[in-house]
Amino acid sequence: MPILNWLGRDEALKTANKTPYRLLEEVPELGYGDKTKENMIVQGDNLEALKALLPFYAGQVKCIYIDPPYNTGSAFEHYDDNLEHSQWLSLIYPRLELLKEFLSEDGSIWISIDADESHYLKVICDEVFGRKNFVDEVVWQRAYAPINLKKTLSRSHDTILVYCKNPVGFVLNKLPRSDEANARYKNPDNDPRGLWKSSDLSVGPAVERNIYEIITPSGRKCLPPVGYSWRVSHEKFDEMCQENRIWFGPDGGATPSIKRFLSEVKEGIVSTTLWTYQEVGHNQDAKKEIKQLFSQDKNPFETPKPERLIARILTLASDSGDLVLDSFLGSGTTAAVAHKMGRRYIGIEMGNHAITHCVPRLKAVVDGEQGGISKSVNWQGGGGFRFYKLGNEVFDAEGNINENISFENLSAHIWFTETKTPFNKPAAKSTYLGSYNNVSYALLYNGILRDKRVDGGNVLTNKTLNVILEDMQHQPYEKLVIYGESSRISQARLKSLNIEFKQTPYDVKAR
């Protein structure tokens, strides 16, 4: 498969792996409402924030939406969109690598972009997510009128690239049927089955056995057009006539068609790849939504997205209760829409407007604000969110574990580096972390046994081994990996017990 090369590519390929794990520190006073709903806003560099979240949420996210800087050569107030092309590529590549790890097996990522970088982004996404995982490209009509000052073409659309984690069996939800779509159904013959519309009886290419003559009630003889055949066999056609499912027009002489009843139409319709502003809004709608929220700010954001656009994506790519992630949160639109639609969400934003814009916007959502999609989804308020900032690195410059790291955070880090799956925190503190692929894991750290003496704390002894086995409820294991400061049990005995001892901090992977 062709790959994209640029100045700095080799370093960009190493960036995600070299990015250190950081602690997440909650800022309780910036959270709001019911904080049990697993909704998170994280302030900080999104690469480091993603790395910090990975041990807890890898493989758990159903829908990722990101709206990265478009690299248009403009300088926006709230972020720098004037990056050199190679710098932009080096910025986006490692972030996509990490985002891929968050996707669930049935998950998908949606990336807004415009023509300045869309074709380069497509090649990078083919490399990161796999060309076979490309779902499609959506065209969003972002503008409803031309800019007459343009000397060449007035750009009126953005694109949204869509990739899935696993194409096997991957499906998107359907869109609710619109009133306009339902209005196409009539009942000119007062059929007791209700509203219906006619559908072409002919189909191509021709199937020889389905080419036959039909005589209409008025006596007119009909054959399918050249190169076509009827959609059903002669026997099936006669059966459909008996069931009054064939329409010959009001006078009985029209070319036959099939009656499709609204009551029998499957719920929902498949989305097309062209989304007009009438359907999902345009950029001026988005700016109005933001100005209503931040009327005191003359120009809060240059390129917000309308809530209806994000709602369309979340409708197709997620269900109520699913986890949604946006690592370029901007003004908070994705989080606001996810909240109103009953999704769980993680939003990451670097600048101070994570506090000045995202937090007040989501507080307003919790309080029941009625802008954007609120009325269409009957939003009445409720829920809540937690706010986090990035803390210290898990490891210092010498590779030692940060003395401030908690047992829970180190447990999550070790579990993820060993299994590449998110850590499910036990209900009670326990040395036993869990079992994965027939390997069990335990950690002695930070006074987990509430006794730091050599014979009863962070050191593996016969006494602490018994505590670990008790925490495991003496379940049989094929292999047991134990992390601790040191081991006082002989290597021969450990081997006989199928135990592998790993010393902290030296055997804890820093990245």
ZASE-732794 format. One line per 4 residues: number of its first residue (from 1); for each residue x, y negated, z of C-alpha. Coordinates in steps of 0.5 Angstrom, whole numbers, plus 2048, in hexadecimal, padded with zeros to 3 digits. Layout:
// residues N
NUM) X Y Z  ...
This chain:
// residues 511
1) 800 800 800  803 7F9 7FE  805 7F5 804  806 7ED 805
5) 80D 7EB 807  80E 7E4 809  814 7E0 80D  814 7E3 814
9) 810 7E9 813  815 7EE 816  814 7EA 81D  80D 7E9 81C
13) 80C 7F1 81C  810 7F1 823  80C 7EC 826  806 7F0 829
17) 80A 7F5 82C  80F 7F0 82F  80A 7EB 832  80A 7ED 839
21) 804 7EF 83D  801 7EA 842  7FD 7EA 848  7F6 7E7 847
25) 7F4 7E2 84D  7ED 7E0 84E  7EB 7D9 84F  7E4 7DA 853
29) 7E2 7D3 853  7E2 7D3 84B  7DE 7D9 84B  7D6 7D8 84B
33) 7D0 7DC 84D  7CF 7E3 84E  7D7 7E6 84D  7D5 7ED 84D
37) 7D3 7ED 845  7DA 7EE 843  7DB 7E8 83F  7E2 7E5 83F
41) 7E5 7DE 83D  7EC 7DE 83D  7F1 7D8 83C  7F7 7D9 839
45) 7FB 7DB 833  7F7 7E0 82F  7FD 7E5 82E  7FF 7E5 835
49) 7F7 7E5 837  7F6 7EB 833  7FC 7EF 835  7FA 7EE 83C
53) 7F3 7F0 83B  7F5 7F6 837  7F6 7FB 83D  7EF 7FA 83F
57) 7EB 7F9 838  7EF 7FD 833  7EA 801 82E  7E4 7FE 832
61) 7E2 7F8 82D  7DC 7F9 828  7DD 7F3 824  7E2 7EE 824
65) 7E1 7E7 821  7E7 7E2 820  7E7 7DB 81C  7EF 7DA 81C
69) 7F2 7D3 819  7F1 7D3 812  7F8 7D0 811  7F5 7CB 80C
73) 7FA 7C5 80D  7F5 7C1 812  7F7 7C0 819  7F1 7C1 81E
77) 7F0 7BE 824  7F0 7C4 828  7F5 7C8 825  7FA 7C8 820
81) 7F8 7CA 819  7FE 7C8 815  802 7CE 815  807 7D0 810
85) 804 7D6 80C  80A 7DA 80F  808 7D8 816  801 7D9 815
89) 802 7E0 813  807 7E2 818  802 7DF 81D  7FC 7E3 81B
93) 7FF 7EA 81A  801 7EC 821  7FA 7E9 823  7F7 7EE 81E
97) 7FB 7F4 821  7F9 7F3 828  7F2 7F2 826  7F1 7F8 822
101) 7F3 7FC 829  7ED 7F9 82C  7E8 7FC 827  7E4 801 828
105) 7E3 807 823  7DD 804 821  7DF 7FD 821  7E0 7F8 81C
109) 7E4 7F1 81C  7E1 7EB 818  7E6 7E6 816  7E4 7DF 813
113) 7E9 7DC 80E  7E9 7D7 808  7ED 7D7 802  7F3 7D5 804
117) 7F5 7DB 808  7F0 7E0 806  7F3 7E4 801  7FA 7E5 805
121) 7F6 7E6 80B  7F2 7EC 807  7F9 7EF 806  7FB 7EF 80D
125) 7F5 7F2 80F  7F5 7F7 80A  7FC 7F9 80E  7FA 7F8 815
129) 7F3 7FB 815  7F4 800 80F  7F1 7FE 808  7EC 804 808
133) 7E9 800 80E  7E7 7FA 80A  7E0 7F9 80B  7DF 7F3 806
137) 7DF 7EC 805  7DA 7E7 807  7D9 7E0 804  7D6 7DB 809
141) 7D3 7D5 805  7D6 7D0 80A  7D4 7CA 807  7CD 7C8 803
145) 7D0 7C2 7FF  7D6 7C0 7FB  7DB 7BB 7FD  7DB 7B6 7F7
149) 7E2 7B4 7F9  7E5 7BA 7F7  7E9 7BA 7F1  7E9 7C1 7EF
153) 7E4 7C6 7F3  7E0 7C5 7F9  7E1 7CB 7FD  7DA 7CD 800
157) 7DB 7D4 803  7E0 7D8 808  7E1 7DF 808  7E0 7E4 80E
161) 7E5 7EA 80D  7E2 7F1 810  7E6 7F7 812  7E4 7FD 817
165) 7E8 801 81B  7E6 808 818  7E2 808 812  7DF 80F 813
169) 7D8 80E 814  7D9 807 815  7D2 803 815  7D0 7FC 816
173) 7C9 7FA 819  7C4 7F8 814  7C1 7F1 814  7BA 7EF 817
177) 7B5 7EF 811  7B3 7E7 810  7AC 7E4 80F  7AE 7E3 808
181) 7B0 7EA 806  7A9 7EC 809  7A6 7E7 805  7A7 7EB 7FF
185) 7A3 7F0 801  79B 7F0 7FF  795 7F4 7FE  792 7F2 7F8
189) 78E 7F9 7F7  78C 7F9 7FF  790 7FF 800  78E 802 807
193) 795 803 809  796 7FB 809  79B 7F7 805  7A0 7F9 800
197) 7A4 7F7 7FA  7A5 7FA 7F3  7AC 7FE 7F2  7AF 800 7EB
201) 7AD 807 7E9  7B3 807 7E4  7BA 808 7E6  7C1 809 7E2
205) 7C5 80D 7E0  7C0 811 7DD  7BE 818 7DF  7BB 81C 7DA
209) 7B6 820 7DE  7B3 81A 7E0  7B2 817 7D9  7AA 818 7D8
213) 7A4 815 7D5  7A0 811 7DA  799 80F 7D8  796 809 7DC
217) 78F 809 7DE  78D 804 7D9  790 809 7D4  797 806 7D2
221) 79C 80B 7D1  7A3 809 7D5  7AA 80C 7D4  7B0 80A 7D9
225) 7B4 804 7D5  7BA 807 7D1  7C0 80A 7D5  7BB 80A 7DB
229) 7B7 810 7DE  7B1 810 7E3  7B3 810 7EA  7AF 816 7EC
233) 7AE 81D 7E9  7A7 81E 7E5  7A4 822 7EA  7A6 81D 7F0
237) 7A3 817 7EB  79C 81B 7EB  79D 81C 7F3  79E 814 7F4
241) 798 813 7EF  794 817 7F4  796 813 7FA  795 80C 7F6
245) 79C 80B 7F7  79D 809 7EF  79B 802 7ED  798 801 7E6
249) 797 7F9 7E7  790 7F6 7E8  78D 7F8 7E1  790 7FF 7E1
253) 795 7FE 7DB  79B 7FC 7DE  7A2 800 7DE  7A1 804 7E4
257) 7A5 802 7EB  7A6 805 7F2  7A2 802 7F8  7A7 801 7FE
261) 7A3 800 804  7A5 7FB 809  7A3 800 80F  7A8 805 80C
265) 7AE 800 80B  7B3 802 810  7B5 7FD 815  7BA 7F7 813
269) 7BD 7F6 80C  7C4 7F7 80A  7C8 7F0 80A  7CB 7EE 804
273) 7D2 7EB 804  7D0 7E4 802  7CD 7E0 808  7CA 7D9 806
277) 7C9 7D3 80A  7C2 7D4 80B  7C3 7DB 80E  7C9 7DA 813
281) 7CA 7D2 813  7CF 7CE 810  7D5 7CA 813  7D1 7C3 815
285) 7CC 7C8 819  7D2 7CA 81D  7D4 7C3 81E  7CD 7C1 820
289) 7CD 7C7 825  7D4 7C5 828  7D2 7BD 828  7CC 7BF 82C
293) 7D0 7C3 831  7D5 7BD 832  7D2 7B7 830  7D7 7B3 834
297) 7DD 7B6 82F  7DD 7B2 828  7E0 7B8 825  7E1 7BE 829
301) 7E2 7C3 823  7E3 7C2 81C  7E2 7C9 81A  7DD 7CD 81F
305) 7D8 7D2 81C  7D1 7D2 81D  7CE 7D7 822  7C9 7DA 81C
309) 7D0 7DC 819  7D2 7E0 81F  7CC 7E3 820  7CB 7E6 819
313) 7D2 7E9 81B  7D0 7EC 822  7CA 7EE 81F  7CD 7F2 81A
317) 7D3 7F5 81E  7D1 7F6 825  7CB 7F8 829  7C9 7F5 830
321) 7CE 7F6 835  7D3 7F7 831  7DA 7F4 832  7DC 7EE 82D
325) 7E3 7EB 82D  7E5 7E4 82A  7EC 7E2 82B  7EC 7DB 827
329) 7E6 7D9 82B  7E6 7D2 82A  7E0 7CE 82C  7DD 7D5 82F
333) 7D8 7D6 82A  7D9 7DE 829  7D8 7DE 831  7D2 7DA 831
337) 7CF 7DE 82C  7D1 7E5 82F  7CE 7E3 835  7C7 7E1 832
341) 7C7 7E7 82F  7C9 7EC 835  7D0 7EE 833  7D5 7EE 837
345) 7DB 7EA 835  7E2 7E8 836  7E5 7E1 833  7EC 7DE 833
349) 7EE 7D7 832  7F4 7D4 833  7F3 7CC 834  7F0 7C8 83A
353) 7EA 7C8 836  7E9 7CF 839  7E7 7CB 83F  7E4 7C5 83C
357) 7E0 7C8 836  7DF 7D0 837  7DD 7D0 83F  7D8 7CA 83E
361) 7D5 7CD 838  7D4 7D4 83B  7D2 7D1 842  7CC 7CE 83D
365) 7CB 7D5 83A  7CA 7D8 841  7C5 7D2 843  7C1 7D3 83D
369) 7C3 7CE 838  7BE 7CE 832  7C3 7CC 82C  7C6 7D1 826
373) 7C2 7D8 826  7BF 7D7 82D  7B8 7D7 82B  7B9 7DC 825
377) 7BB 7E1 82B  7B6 7DE 830  7BC 7DC 835  7BA 7DA 83C
381) 7C1 7DA 83F  7C4 7DF 844  7CB 7E3 845  7D1 7E0 846
385) 7D9 7E1 844  7E0 7E1 848  7E6 7DC 846  7ED 7DE 846
389) 7F4 7DB 845  7FA 7DF 843  7FE 7E0 849  806 7E3 84A
393) 809 7E8 845  808 7EF 848  810 7F0 847  815 7EB 849
397) 81B 7E9 844  81F 7EF 848  819 7F4 846  817 7F4 84E
401) 810 7F5 84F  80D 7EE 851  80C 7EE 859  806 7EB 858
405) 803 7F0 854  7FD 7F4 857  7FC 7FC 858  7F6 7FB 853
409) 7FA 7F7 84E  800 7FC 84E  7FB 802 84E  7F8 7FF 847
413) 7FE 7FD 844  801 804 845  7FB 808 843  7FB 804 83D
417) 802 805 83B  801 80C 83C  7FB 80E 839  7F9 808 834
421) 7F2 807 837  7EF 802 83C  7EF 803 844  7E9 805 847
425) 7EA 802 84E  7E8 807 854  7E3 805 859  7E8 806 85E
429) 7EF 805 85F  7F2 80C 85D  7F9 80E 85B  7F6 812 856
433) 7F5 80E 84F  7F2 813 84B  7F3 819 846  7F4 818 83E
437) 7F5 81E 839  7F6 823 83F  7FB 81E 842  7FA 81B 849
441) 7FD 815 84C  7FE 812 853  802 80C 855  805 80A 85C
445) 806 802 85C  805 7FC 860  803 800 867  7FD 804 863
449) 7FE 809 86A  7FE 803 86E  805 805 871  80B 803 86E
453) 810 808 871  814 80C 86D  810 812 870  809 80F 86E
457) 809 80A 869  80C 808 862  810 80E 862  80E 815 860
461) 80F 81A 866  80C 820 868  807 81C 86C  805 817 866
465) 804 81D 861  7FF 820 866  7FC 819 866  7FC 819 85E
469) 7F9 820 85E  7F3 81E 863  7F2 818 85F  7F1 81D 859
473) 7ED 821 85D  7F1 827 85C  7EF 827 855  7F4 82C 850
477) 7F8 828 84B  7FD 82A 846  802 825 847  802 81F 84C
481) 806 819 84B  807 815 851  80A 80E 851  80E 80B 858
485) 814 808 85A  818 80E 85B  817 816 85D  819 81A 862
489) 817 820 85F  81C 824 85C  81B 825 854  81B 82C 854
493) 815 82C 859  812 826 854  813 82B 84E  80F 831 852
497) 809 82C 853  809 82A 84C  80A 823 84F  80E 81D 84B
501) 811 818 84F  812 811 84C  815 80B 850  813 804 851
505) 814 7FF 84E  819 803 849  815 808 846  80F 803 846
509) 80F 800 83E  80F 7F9 83E  80C 7F8 837
